[in-house]
Amino acid sequence: MAARALDPRIVSAIQADWRTGRYSQRDLAEKHKVSAGTAAKMTKGVPKDSEQIVSAGIQYRQGLAGKNEHDVIAIVSAVDDAIALDRFFKSAAVRNVESALSKIGDITDQQEHKNLADTILKGREAAMGKRPDTAIQINNHTTQASPKALSDEDLMRIAGKG
């Protein structure tokens, strides 16, 4: 007789608990009332990728524990405001990048292309954070001499139209 399929909600709950890094497979088996073998199968290959979030959450809650009611309200409000602003700017960055990408084929000069490229790069930075090499690139760019502007004839020749 074939084993009965496990409820997908239980599988999801087991995997979510496993991701926190706070449970062994035996703990999960007991918590979700499944066999140790089932818990092992459900967690095989599932990364413990929520451990840092759990640790940060513990620190946050411990930090709030020693505060009075007004401080807690102010801290929670400040965190919520910061998260809302982060979401707003990431969303705005995505819209700006989409707009820039839609215009990239209609560019008429080098400066316009540079502006669109800058918009795209700043959008990536806003949505994904600064990469370590970004600061190096910025520093290198500011220390180099400004390149000579190309004439219209040079641009046409480079583009193969002259």
Backbone torsions as a table, in degrees:
resi	resn	phi	psi	omega
1	MET	NA	131.8	-178.4
2	ALA	-73.7	148.7	179.0
3	ALA	-68.9	144.2	179.1
4	ARG	-71.8	138.4	-179.8
5	ALA	-65.8	140.2	-179.9
6	LEU	-79.0	142.3	177.5
7	ASP	-57.1	127.9	-178.9
8	PRO	-57.9	-28.0	177.9
9	ARG	-67.9	-35.2	178.3
10	ILE	-70.3	-42.4	177.9
11	VAL	-58.6	-46.5	-179.9
12	SER	-62.0	-42.2	180.0
13	ALA	-66.0	-42.0	178.3
14	ILE	-61.6	-46.9	-178.4
15	GLN	-66.6	-38.2	177.8
16	ALA	-63.6	-44.3	178.0
17	ASP	-62.8	-40.9	-179.9
18	TRP	-61.2	-42.3	-177.9
19	ARG	-59.6	-26.9	-179.2
20	THR	-68.6	-19.5	-178.5
21	GLY	75.0	9.9	-175.9
22	ARG	-100.2	-3.2	-175.0
23	TYR	-129.2	142.9	169.8
24	SER	-85.8	168.9	177.3
25	GLN	-63.3	-36.4	178.0
26	ARG	-64.9	-41.3	177.2
27	ASP	-60.1	-43.2	-179.3
28	LEU	-64.9	-39.3	179.2
29	ALA	-60.8	-44.8	179.2
30	GLU	-66.9	-45.5	-176.6
31	LYS	-62.3	-41.4	-174.5
32	HIS	-101.9	6.7	175.5
33	LYS	55.2	52.1	174.6
34	VAL	-128.9	170.1	179.2
35	SER	-74.6	160.4	178.0
36	ALA	-62.7	-36.0	178.4
37	GLY	-64.5	-40.6	177.8
38	THR	-64.9	-44.3	178.4
39	ALA	-60.6	-40.7	178.9
40	ALA	-63.6	-42.9	178.7
41	LYS	-63.6	-42.0	-176.8
42	MET	-70.0	-22.4	-177.5
43	THR	-104.3	-5.7	-178.5
44	LYS	-60.7	123.4	178.5
45	GLY	79.3	-0.8	179.9
46	VAL	-87.4	121.9	-177.9
47	PRO	-74.1	153.1	174.4
48	LYS	-91.0	67.8	-170.1
49	ASP	-92.7	6.7	178.3
50	SER	-110.8	7.0	-176.6
51	GLU	-59.1	-44.3	-178.6
52	GLN	-66.4	-36.6	179.1
53	ILE	-65.5	-41.9	178.4
54	VAL	-62.3	-45.2	179.5
55	SER	-61.3	-44.0	178.5
56	ALA	-63.8	-39.4	178.6
57	GLY	-63.5	-39.2	178.0
58	ILE	-64.0	-45.5	179.1
59	GLN	-61.8	-42.8	179.6
60	TYR	-59.7	-49.4	-178.2
61	ARG	-67.0	-37.7	177.3
62	GLN	-65.3	-37.7	177.4
63	GLY	-63.5	-37.9	179.2
64	LEU	-72.5	-27.4	-173.6
65	ALA	-58.8	-31.9	-177.4
66	GLY	-91.8	5.3	-175.3
67	LYS	-99.2	155.5	175.6
68	ASN	-80.1	171.7	-174.8
69	GLU	-56.5	-43.0	-177.9
70	HIS	-67.2	-40.2	177.3
71	ASP	-63.6	-43.4	179.7
72	VAL	-60.0	-46.2	-179.8
73	ILE	-61.6	-43.1	-179.5
74	ALA	-65.4	-42.8	-179.8
75	ILE	-65.4	-48.8	-179.8
76	VAL	-60.9	-41.0	178.8
77	SER	-63.9	-44.4	179.3
78	ALA	-62.2	-41.1	178.4
79	VAL	-65.3	-46.2	179.4
80	ASP	-60.9	-41.5	178.8
81	ASP	-63.0	-44.0	-179.8
82	ALA	-63.2	-40.4	179.0
83	ILE	-66.7	-42.0	179.2
84	ALA	-63.0	-42.4	177.8
85	LEU	-64.1	-42.2	178.7
86	ASP	-59.6	-46.2	177.9
87	ARG	-62.1	-42.6	179.8
88	PHE	-59.7	-50.3	-176.8
89	PHE	-68.9	-34.5	175.7
90	LYS	-65.7	-41.7	178.3
91	SER	-64.7	-43.2	178.3
92	ALA	-63.5	-39.4	179.1
93	ALA	-62.9	-41.4	178.7
94	VAL	-63.0	-43.8	178.3
95	ARG	-63.0	-41.1	178.0
96	ASN	-62.7	-42.6	179.6
97	VAL	-65.0	-43.3	178.0
98	GLU	-59.5	-42.4	178.7
99	SER	-64.0	-45.1	-180.0
100	ALA	-62.9	-42.3	179.7
101	LEU	-63.9	-35.3	180.0
102	SER	-69.7	-23.3	-178.2
103	LYS	-95.4	-10.5	-170.2
104	ILE	-60.2	-31.4	178.9
105	GLY	-77.8	-15.1	-176.9
106	ASP	-100.4	11.1	-175.8
107	ILE	-67.0	150.4	-177.3
108	THR	-115.8	-20.7	179.9
109	ASP	-148.5	171.3	-177.3
110	GLN	-62.5	-40.8	-177.9
111	GLN	-63.6	-41.9	178.5
112	GLU	-63.6	-40.9	177.7
113	HIS	-63.0	-43.2	178.7
114	LYS	-61.7	-42.2	179.4
115	ASN	-62.3	-43.0	178.7
116	LEU	-66.0	-41.7	178.3
117	ALA	-61.8	-42.2	177.6
118	ASP	-62.0	-40.7	178.1
119	THR	-60.6	-44.2	-179.5
120	ILE	-64.7	-45.7	-179.7
121	LEU	-64.6	-41.3	178.5
122	LYS	-67.3	-34.5	176.4
123	GLY	-64.7	-42.5	177.6
124	ARG	-61.8	-43.8	-179.5
125	GLU	-62.6	-40.9	-179.9
126	ALA	-67.0	-38.6	-176.8
127	ALA	-82.4	-33.0	-172.3
128	MET	-115.8	-4.2	-178.5
129	GLY	87.7	165.2	179.8
130	LYS	-76.4	139.3	174.0
131	ARG	-89.3	151.8	-178.3
132	PRO	-56.9	-33.3	-177.7
133	ASP	-77.2	-10.9	-179.8
134	THR	-62.0	-45.8	-179.7
135	ALA	-62.8	-39.1	178.7
136	ILE	-63.4	-44.7	-179.8
137	GLN	-63.1	-42.3	-179.9
138	ILE	-63.3	-46.0	179.4
139	ASN	-62.7	-42.8	178.8
140	ASN	-64.1	-39.5	-178.5
141	HIS	-65.4	-40.0	-176.7
142	THR	-75.6	-22.1	-179.4
143	THR	-89.7	-14.7	178.5
144	GLN	-82.2	151.7	176.3
145	ALA	-68.5	147.9	177.9
146	SER	-66.0	133.5	-179.7
147	PRO	-70.4	152.9	178.2
148	LYS	-68.7	135.1	177.9
149	ALA	-66.3	139.9	179.1
150	LEU	-85.7	142.9	177.3
151	SER	-76.9	166.5	176.7
152	ASP	-58.8	-38.2	179.3
153	GLU	-64.1	-43.4	178.2
154	ASP	-60.9	-43.8	179.1
155	LEU	-61.7	-43.1	180.0
156	MET	-64.8	-40.7	179.7
157	ARG	-65.0	-44.5	179.7
158	ILE	-62.2	-39.7	-179.7
159	ALA	-75.2	-6.7	179.4
160	GLY	79.3	20.6	-177.2
161	LYS	-112.9	12.0	-176.2
162	GLY	-135.9	NA	NA
